Amino acid sequence: MPAFDFARGNARKLLSLPLYALGVGASLVIPRRRGRWVFGSGPGIGEGALELYRYVHEQHPELGITWLARDDADVAAAAALGITAVTKTSPRGLLRTLRAQVVVLTHGFGDVNRYGTRGAFVVQLWHGVPLKLIQLDSPATMTIGIPGAWRLRGVLRRFYRRGFRAIRMMPAASELVAARLRTAFALGDQVVATGDPRDDVLSRTTPAAALAALLDILPAAGSERRIVLLAPTWRDGDADPGAPTAEEWRQVADWLERADATLIVRPHPLSASDYAAGTSASSRVHMLGSDLQTDITPLLPAFDLLITDYSSIAFDFSLTGGALFFLAPDEEAYTTSRGLYEPYRVYSSGRSVHTWTALIAQLDRFDDDRSFAALLAAQSATMATTHFSYRDGGNTARVYEEITRKSGN
């Protein structure tokens, strides 16, 4: 059972409207305090919020900053990193949110205490370059898991738009990406092409350091010469049609032996699919779920190749210079129903395949054909150049300066 899909999430939003009203009332009597910031990220401690938290902590210790955690386990994980945290749904979490001048998010208002954000300077960092249509651009966003709830879609759309108006600043990796975020969130000059803080870790992390971090988590994953990452997208509660069958896992196992490679499977944190059969098919297959590593971005330089479908992880991985492979069995159906910001042929450089057999043929060619390997390197470089304006490690500093300029902090 997936942890989240739009239908259930929207139903909860509508049922929680009275709590939002109470939060508005509380915000009218509890003053916000200058120099107080709170940070949160839906999947846990990581993403651009962690980059910005660390920057503020190191460069501006005079500010009062708090991480708002999902649960006690995240509070403990934060403490291990030297981060001050409280659970976001606790009374302290609500009070910290109500008092904060600046509220930093990566996914949505539920990253912090969603009932205490009114009147704050909200910074929505988002979590990558969008390929799939998101938020107001996507019809999937307005799905409601209540019988007959189609009548409420207008209410829900207004609810979303009103919430997005609270966003005072939204960084983007480039002007190309900024244009997508502006339509998705119905924003204007709040979206600024400062670069994305979450990408700074890729500017400062060497492949050797990323590999060492990966092996701390999966010690058995580093005995082969090549490490491959499989990272499919989230499908709003549906199963991944690209998850290998038993026969396909045998094909994968054979290729891993031929290539002397390890395959690391990174299911989406909200995935409804099971990839664990791969570990039975080969000792060269390892699972790297979000329970082991919340944020995959710092580990990306450790991987030589990425296999994905429609995930924005391809954009991040292009910054490492690694080769990209695209497996999309449902390409026509998915791209038609979900919608993309750019044609799939552009995103995949026209190299997407529909079966594992075809994908493995590409992987073999990559090993045997130097010109093909050079082509993939060039295509990865083009993706990075097209979607990222800055690769200097200074995105977080630019974002902080923009926040202070806009907020008067």
QUIPE-V661490 format. One line per field, one symbol per residue. psi: psi as a letter, one per 20 degrees, with the letter a starting at -180 (. if undefined). burial: b if it has 9 or more other C-alpha atoms within 8 Angstrom, else e. Layout:
# QUIPE-V661490
psi = ???
burial = ???
This chain:
# QUIPE-V661490
psi = pqhqrhggghghghijhhhgghhgghhhioqqppjpqqqqpgiaobahhgghghgggghmiiqoqppoqhahghgghghhjkppqqphirhhggghghiphppprifahihboiijipirnpoohalrppgqprciiphhhjpplppjihiihgggghggggghiiphqoqqhrhghhhghghhjlrdjhppmiqphiihhhhipqhggggggghhgnhiijiripppponrrqkliqqoiipqrghhhhggggghggilrppppnqqhkqjqojhhhhhhqijpqpmrihhogoigiihiiqhqppafjqihhgghhiijrqpqoonhkgggghghgqqiqqhhggjkjjqriqhghghhggghhhiohhghhghghhghggghhiphpkjjjgggggghhghghik.
burial = eeebbbbbbbbeeeeeeeebebbbebbeeeebeebbbbbbbbebbbbbbbbbbebbbeeeeebebbbbbbeeebbebbbeeebbbbbbbeebbbbbbbbbbbbbbbbebebbbbbbbbebbbbbbbbbbbbbbbebebeebbbbbeeebeeebeebbeebbeebbbbbbbbbbbbebbebbbbbbbbeebbbbbbbbbbbbbbebebebbbebbbeeeeebbebebbbbbbbbbeebeebebebeeebbbbbbebbeeebbbbbbbbbebbbbebebbbebeebbbbbbbeebbbebbbbbbbbbbbbbbbbbbbbbbbbbbbbbbbbbeeeebbeebbbbeebbebbeeebbbbbebbbeeebbbbeeeebbeebbebbbebbeebbbbbebbbbebbbeebbeeeee
